[in-house]
Amino acid sequence: MTLSFKDLPCKTICKIFVDKSHIGEVRLDIWTGQWTLYPNFKIRPMQMDDSNNKYFSSIDAGRAMAKIFSKRFNNNKG
C-alpha cells in the first residue's frame, strides 16, 4: 500500500491517494488549525469516531484516512 499526497494551490486542501486511487481529501480549518477527513468512500458506523477526529497535520490526517480505508476494504477480501 503506497500513500501519496497532493496539495492544492490553496494549501488548505490535500488530496489523498492509496495505490494511485483517490480515496478522499483532508481540509484545513484555518480558525482552529486542524485538519478534517472528507473520504470518497462510505464509512462503516463503527468507524465514525475515527473519521470525526481532528488532526494537527495533513500527513497525520492522510494516514488516518488510509488506515480507515484499508480496514474497510481489506476486511471484505476473502
C-alpha positions as CSV (number, residue, x, y, z in Angstrom):
1,M,0.0,0.0,0.0
2,T,1.6,3.3,-1.1
3,L,0.3,6.5,0.3
4,S,0.7,9.8,-1.6
5,F,-0.4,13.3,-1.0
6,K,-1.2,16.2,-3.5
7,D,-1.5,19.7,-2.1
8,L,-3.8,22.0,-4.0
9,P,-2.7,25.6,-4.7
10,C,-4.8,27.0,-1.9
11,K,-2.8,25.0,0.7
12,T,-5.9,24.2,2.7
13,I,-6.9,21.0,0.9
14,C,-4.8,18.0,0.3
15,K,-5.8,15.0,-1.8
16,I,-5.0,11.5,-0.5
17,F,-4.1,8.6,-2.8
18,V,-3.6,4.9,-1.9
19,D,-2.0,2.9,-4.7
20,K,-2.8,5.7,-7.2
21,S,-6.5,5.6,-6.3
22,H,-8.1,8.8,-4.9
23,I,-9.7,8.0,-1.6
24,G,-10.6,11.5,-0.5
25,E,-9.2,14.7,0.8
26,V,-8.3,16.4,4.1
27,R,-9.2,20.0,4.6
28,L,-7.7,22.6,7.0
29,D,-9.9,24.7,9.2
30,I,-8.0,28.0,9.2
31,W,-9.6,29.1,12.5
32,T,-8.6,26.1,14.6
33,G,-5.5,24.9,12.5
34,Q,-6.8,21.4,12.4
35,W,-7.4,19.0,9.5
36,T,-10.6,17.1,8.9
37,L,-11.2,14.0,6.8
38,Y,-13.5,14.0,3.7
39,P,-13.4,10.5,2.3
40,N,-14.7,9.4,-1.1
41,F,-15.9,6.1,0.3
42,K,-18.7,5.1,2.6
43,I,-17.6,4.7,6.2
44,R,-19.0,2.0,8.4
45,P,-20.8,3.1,11.6
46,M,-18.2,1.6,13.8
47,Q,-15.5,3.8,12.1
48,M,-17.4,7.1,12.5
49,D,-15.5,8.0,15.6
50,D,-12.2,7.6,13.8
51,S,-13.4,9.7,10.9
52,N,-14.6,12.5,13.0
53,N,-11.3,13.2,14.7
54,K,-9.3,16.3,14.0
55,Y,-5.6,16.3,13.2
56,F,-2.8,18.8,13.6
57,S,-1.1,17.9,10.2
58,S,-2.3,16.8,6.8
59,I,0.1,13.9,7.0
60,D,-1.5,12.5,10.2
61,A,-5.0,13.1,8.7
62,G,-4.0,11.3,5.5
63,R,-2.5,8.4,7.4
64,A,-5.7,8.1,9.4
65,M,-7.8,8.1,6.3
66,A,-5.6,5.4,4.7
67,K,-5.9,3.3,7.8
68,I,-9.8,3.6,7.7
69,F,-9.7,2.8,4.0
70,S,-7.6,-0.3,4.5
71,K,-9.7,-1.6,7.3
72,R,-12.9,-1.0,5.3
73,F,-11.8,-2.8,2.1
74,N,-9.2,-5.3,3.2
75,N,-11.7,-6.9,5.6
76,N,-14.0,-7.6,2.7
77,K,-11.4,-9.6,0.8
78,G,-11.6,-13.4,1.2
